[in-house]
Amino acid sequence: MRMRAWKMILAIVAPLWAAAAWAAPPGLESGGGAIVTEIIDGDTVVLEDGREVRLVGIQAPKLALGRANFREWPLAEESKAALEALVRGKTVELYFGGRRQDRHGRTLAHLYGAGESWAQGEMLRLGLARVYSFADNRALVADMLAIEREARAARRGIWGHSYYRVLAPAESGDKLDSFQIVEGRVLDAAIAGGRAYLNFGADWRTDFTLVIDGPARRRFADSGVDPQSLEGKMVRARGWIDSFNGPMIEITHPEQIEVAEP
């Protein structure tokens, strides 16, 4: 029943995508056009020439895809169906704004279709993906974050499911080795050993922390952002939660942190 309802929605959404107002922005390099022949999941497609393309900058709910003991994420099938309705069998234009290939040999690109429609933007607008960026591929991340915020506020797609909810810092320790969005107030910002530490609790040895190393601090400086200026502010950070003096996220580029409120 759930999938039938989504297919009805997508039957309406797909034709609209071709006329959407997304416009390929300046600064990206064109990689030429190709027809999408297969959809692997909500953020990965195969082109007619055999290239596997990862939609850079987003992460869709994950399917098992034959992996042993892997539990499929909620709304993974719906996400795949949405991308299929948007681009399968259609000619898309690839655009690059950073690193062009990942460690698995997949092409990393933004996909634009007829009418300059933007696949990443549409998947985020539907609430069937979230922003997932890297230091070497930051083009359009600010735009994607804005679309994600709107979808989250409207509780579309994944944002209406508890699996994807934004965590409080105190909950982060239960989510080690997973990609999460954590929102809280920075109680203290300090520099030690060349790294910046944004602490969210009174005890930096056990409480949630954001860690920004030397190269990442230079990226912050290039973007005109001082990590220490975030002290006292409510921020929303995203990344993989690891354990280092308590739960932590390593921040490699400024777009991983949004100021939620002063």
VODO-260981 format. One record per residue (C-alpha): y, x, z; residue in one letter. Coordinates in pm, whole numbers, plus 50000, padded with zeros to 5 digits. Layout:
YXZa ...
This chain:
500005000050000m 502385028050093r 501855046649763m 502195014549559r 505575008249720a 506705043649641w 505585040649279k 507655009049243m 510695027349378i 510095057349153l 509765035048847a 513395025948914i 514575060649017v 513125080848729a 515195065148448p 518335069048658l 517685106448695w 518305112648327a 521825098848365a 522605114348705a 525905132048760a 524445165948856w 526085193148648a 524725228348603a 527365249348782p 528875281948664p 527365313748800g 523755305348718l 521935322148430e 520045300548184s 516365308248142g 515825285347846g 514095252047815g 510475240847838a 508385209547883i 506855202548224v 503145195748178t 501805194748534e 503005188048887i 501275208149160i 503195193949454d 506685182449542g 508305216049474d 506075232849214t 505475225248846v 503695240648547v 505415244848210l 503875241847865e 503835279847830d 501695282748145g 504415294548382r 504255280648733e 507745272948860v 508705269849225r 511835248649269l 513885274649451v 515825264449760g 513715235049873i 510475228850058q 508535196849995a 505775183450221p 502655204050163k 499395192150011l 496105208550111a 495445220249752l 491925231349839g 492905252250141r 490245250950411a 491255235350743n 494745227850612f 496125194850729r 498235177450466e 501805170950572w 503055134950591p 504595121750266l 503145150350059a 501625126649803e 504875106849782e 506835138649723s 504515149449443k 504735114749287a 508535116149298a 508725149549120l 506165137548868e 508285107148788a 511355128848754l 510175157348530v 506605154648403r 506515153748025g 510235160648008k 512145190447874t 513915209348151v 516315238648149e 515645267148391l 518565283348571y 518475314348789f 520775323249076g 518875351449245g 515395366249256r 513375352648964r 509785356349084q 508045352949418d 505145373449556r 502675348649409h 504005354349058g 505715320349038r 509045316848861t 511895308049100l 514375285148929a 516665255148946h 515525227948707l 517975206848509y 516985178748278g 518565154748034a 522115145748128g 522295177848334e 520205161748610s 519245185448891w 515665182949019a 516365200049352q 519325177549422g 517365146049343e 514375155349560m 516725162249849l 518645129949787r 515395110249803l 514555126850134g 511345141349989l 512215178050044a 514355199050277r 516445230150219v 514445262550241y 516495292650133s 516145330450120f 518585359450143a 517875369949784d 518265334949638n 521275317149788r 522845299949488a 523725263249549l 522435263249907v 525685248450041a 525395219949790d 521775214049881m 522565213250253l 525215186750193a 522725164750004i 520105169950274e 522575159850548r 523305127250370e 519615119250326a 518885127750689r 521715105450811a 520265076950603a 516745084850735r 515325085950384r 511825098850318g 510785126650553i 513815120650776w 512335088150894g 509145105851007h 508825123051345s 506925152351188y 510165164951031y 512625156551306r 515275181451412v 514135198551732l 516005206252052a 515825243152155p 513545234752449a 510975220152207e 510805250851984s 508135268752188g 505635241752091d 506205248451720k 505425285451682l 504455297351333d 506035267351162s 509225261250964f 511595239851167q 515205228851203i 516535233651556v 519855220451683e 521585230352005g 524595246752163r 524935284752158v 525455294352522l 525905331452458d 526375354352158a 525825391552201a 525375423451998i 522695447852111a 520945475651920g 522715465951599g 521455430151616r 523265398051700a 521575374351942y 522535337851973l 521035324952295n 520485287952365f 519375290852728g 520315308553047a 517355332753028d 517265352252700w 513785365052791r 512205330652765t 514625306452597d 515175299452227f 517175325952038t 518465332851688l 518235369551589v 520425384851315i 519625420951219d 521925446951061g 521505437650691p 521865400750778a 525015407950980r 526495424250670r 525725392850470r 527515372650738f 530495396250716a 530555393350337d 530675355650379s 533505358050631g 531385346450924v 531215363951261d 528015353751446p 529785358951779q 532275331851681s 529415306751713l 529315310352092e 529915276552252g 529325257451929k 526665232051848m 524695245851554v 521725235951342r 519465265051243a 516395265851020r 513565290150970g 510105300351087w 509715300051464i 508225332251600d 507785345751950s 509995374352071f 511275371052427n 510585334052390g 510725313352072p 513055327351807m 514125323551446i 515085354451248e 518255346751054i 518545366250727t 521545348650567h 524455326750682p 523255294650516e 520425292250771q 522995281851031i 525205251051006e 527875242351259v 526925207251366a 530085202251571e 532735224751736p 
